[in-house]
């Protein structure tokens, strides 16, 4: 059993396998994204099935297999799911967090410690319920895009680098743009929206939580558009969050 290894991770998604097993996708601290089989977890007698649900933060022992590793032990680190699954805004925000992480950690076993910490931090905040779930989600998405090298320009022109503040925002251009660089199709968000984007990116919650609901909705729209432009496909979970935010 010398090949056994342990890691701490967040469960991103689960898939059924056969009659009683599941394939668990985790984002781990040291080993990046790992897909592993959990034997018998769909049986009511399973010792650790409830610990391997989406949003769970767990310490896991793996045994390397030929195609997929096998989960042999699981211990709960943080029961984030308990504070998330019964609340619709928190649940949809958390679903967008883990779906984004799954997309950004495209290569299995590629270390992604910073992304893991961002995911764990976002789920911790959502589970605690002390902040607006949509703000927590947008802060996570902005920081996750910064991790991927896609952070939108906020304080200087995305094209020429001229210091702001600037009034136009263009997703294809990469963020705020000055009057001279403004391309066709750019939008003109309010100064409050631009301040909110900067506050969320840098963790200034005092500024973020003072922003009006209209600014939050507009900022969420820009964040979602910017993310999906770079991913080149829509996230399934984001429209649910957006409908809630716009209601």
FENFEN-V546154 format. One record per residue. N is the residue number from 1. D_CENTER is the distance of its C-alpha to the mean C-alpha in Angstrom with 2 decimals. Layout:
BEGIN
N	D_CENTER
N	D_CENTER
END
This chain:
BEGIN
1	34.59
2	34.13
3	31.21
4	28.97
5	25.91
6	23.42
7	19.88
8	17.26
9	14.00
10	11.32
11	12.17
12	9.78
13	12.69
14	16.48
15	19.41
16	23.04
17	25.56
18	29.20
19	30.54
20	29.01
21	26.31
22	22.60
23	20.45
24	17.45
25	14.48
26	13.08
27	11.17
28	14.00
29	15.08
30	18.01
31	17.90
32	14.48
33	13.70
34	16.62
35	18.01
36	20.83
37	23.33
38	23.85
39	27.48
40	28.80
41	25.77
42	26.54
43	29.92
44	30.61
45	32.14
46	29.05
47	28.67
48	24.91
49	23.52
50	21.95
51	20.07
52	18.29
53	16.40
54	12.67
55	10.93
56	14.05
57	14.23
58	17.34
59	19.95
60	21.08
61	24.25
62	24.47
63	27.58
64	27.38
65	28.54
66	29.84
67	26.92
68	24.42
69	24.46
70	25.50
71	24.04
72	27.06
73	25.90
74	22.98
75	22.84
76	20.47
77	19.04
78	17.21
79	17.55
80	14.29
81	14.87
82	18.16
83	16.90
84	14.31
85	16.03
86	19.08
87	17.58
88	16.57
89	14.56
90	12.55
91	12.31
92	11.18
93	8.46
94	7.33
95	8.00
96	5.88
97	2.65
98	4.99
99	6.49
100	4.64
101	4.94
102	8.24
103	9.26
104	8.91
105	10.67
106	13.46
107	16.32
108	17.00
109	18.38
110	17.24
111	16.46
112	13.00
113	13.61
114	11.88
115	8.46
116	9.43
117	10.49
118	7.50
119	5.66
120	9.20
121	9.82
122	7.35
123	8.71
124	12.03
125	12.16
126	11.45
127	13.99
128	16.44
129	16.54
130	18.00
131	15.93
132	15.29
133	12.11
134	11.74
135	12.23
136	9.66
137	7.00
138	8.85
139	9.23
140	5.70
141	5.80
142	9.29
143	9.00
144	6.78
145	9.53
146	12.04
147	11.26
148	11.91
149	14.91
150	14.07
151	14.02
152	16.27
153	19.66
154	20.31
155	23.47
156	25.43
157	26.20
158	23.86
159	27.05
160	29.80
161	28.18
162	30.46
163	29.34
164	28.30
165	27.88
166	27.70
167	27.61
168	26.30
169	22.80
170	22.52
171	19.41
172	21.55
173	23.08
174	19.87
175	19.91
176	22.90
177	26.29
178	29.80
179	32.63
180	34.11
181	31.05
182	29.80
183	29.52
184	30.36
185	27.68
186	26.09
187	25.30
188	26.52
189	24.07
190	25.72
191	25.80
192	23.90
193	20.87
194	21.03
195	21.46
196	18.44
197	16.20
198	17.83
199	17.56
200	13.80
201	13.42
202	16.00
203	15.37
204	18.57
205	18.02
206	21.75
207	21.70
208	18.53
209	19.93
210	23.27
211	22.08
212	23.46
213	21.69
214	22.77
215	21.13
216	17.81
217	18.09
218	19.14
219	16.40
220	13.75
221	15.76
222	15.89
223	12.21
224	11.69
225	14.83
226	14.06
227	10.84
228	12.79
229	15.84
230	14.52
231	13.00
232	16.38
233	15.40
234	13.90
235	10.92
236	12.83
237	10.79
238	10.65
239	14.46
240	14.63
241	12.72
242	14.88
243	18.00
244	17.55
245	17.09
246	20.06
247	22.32
END
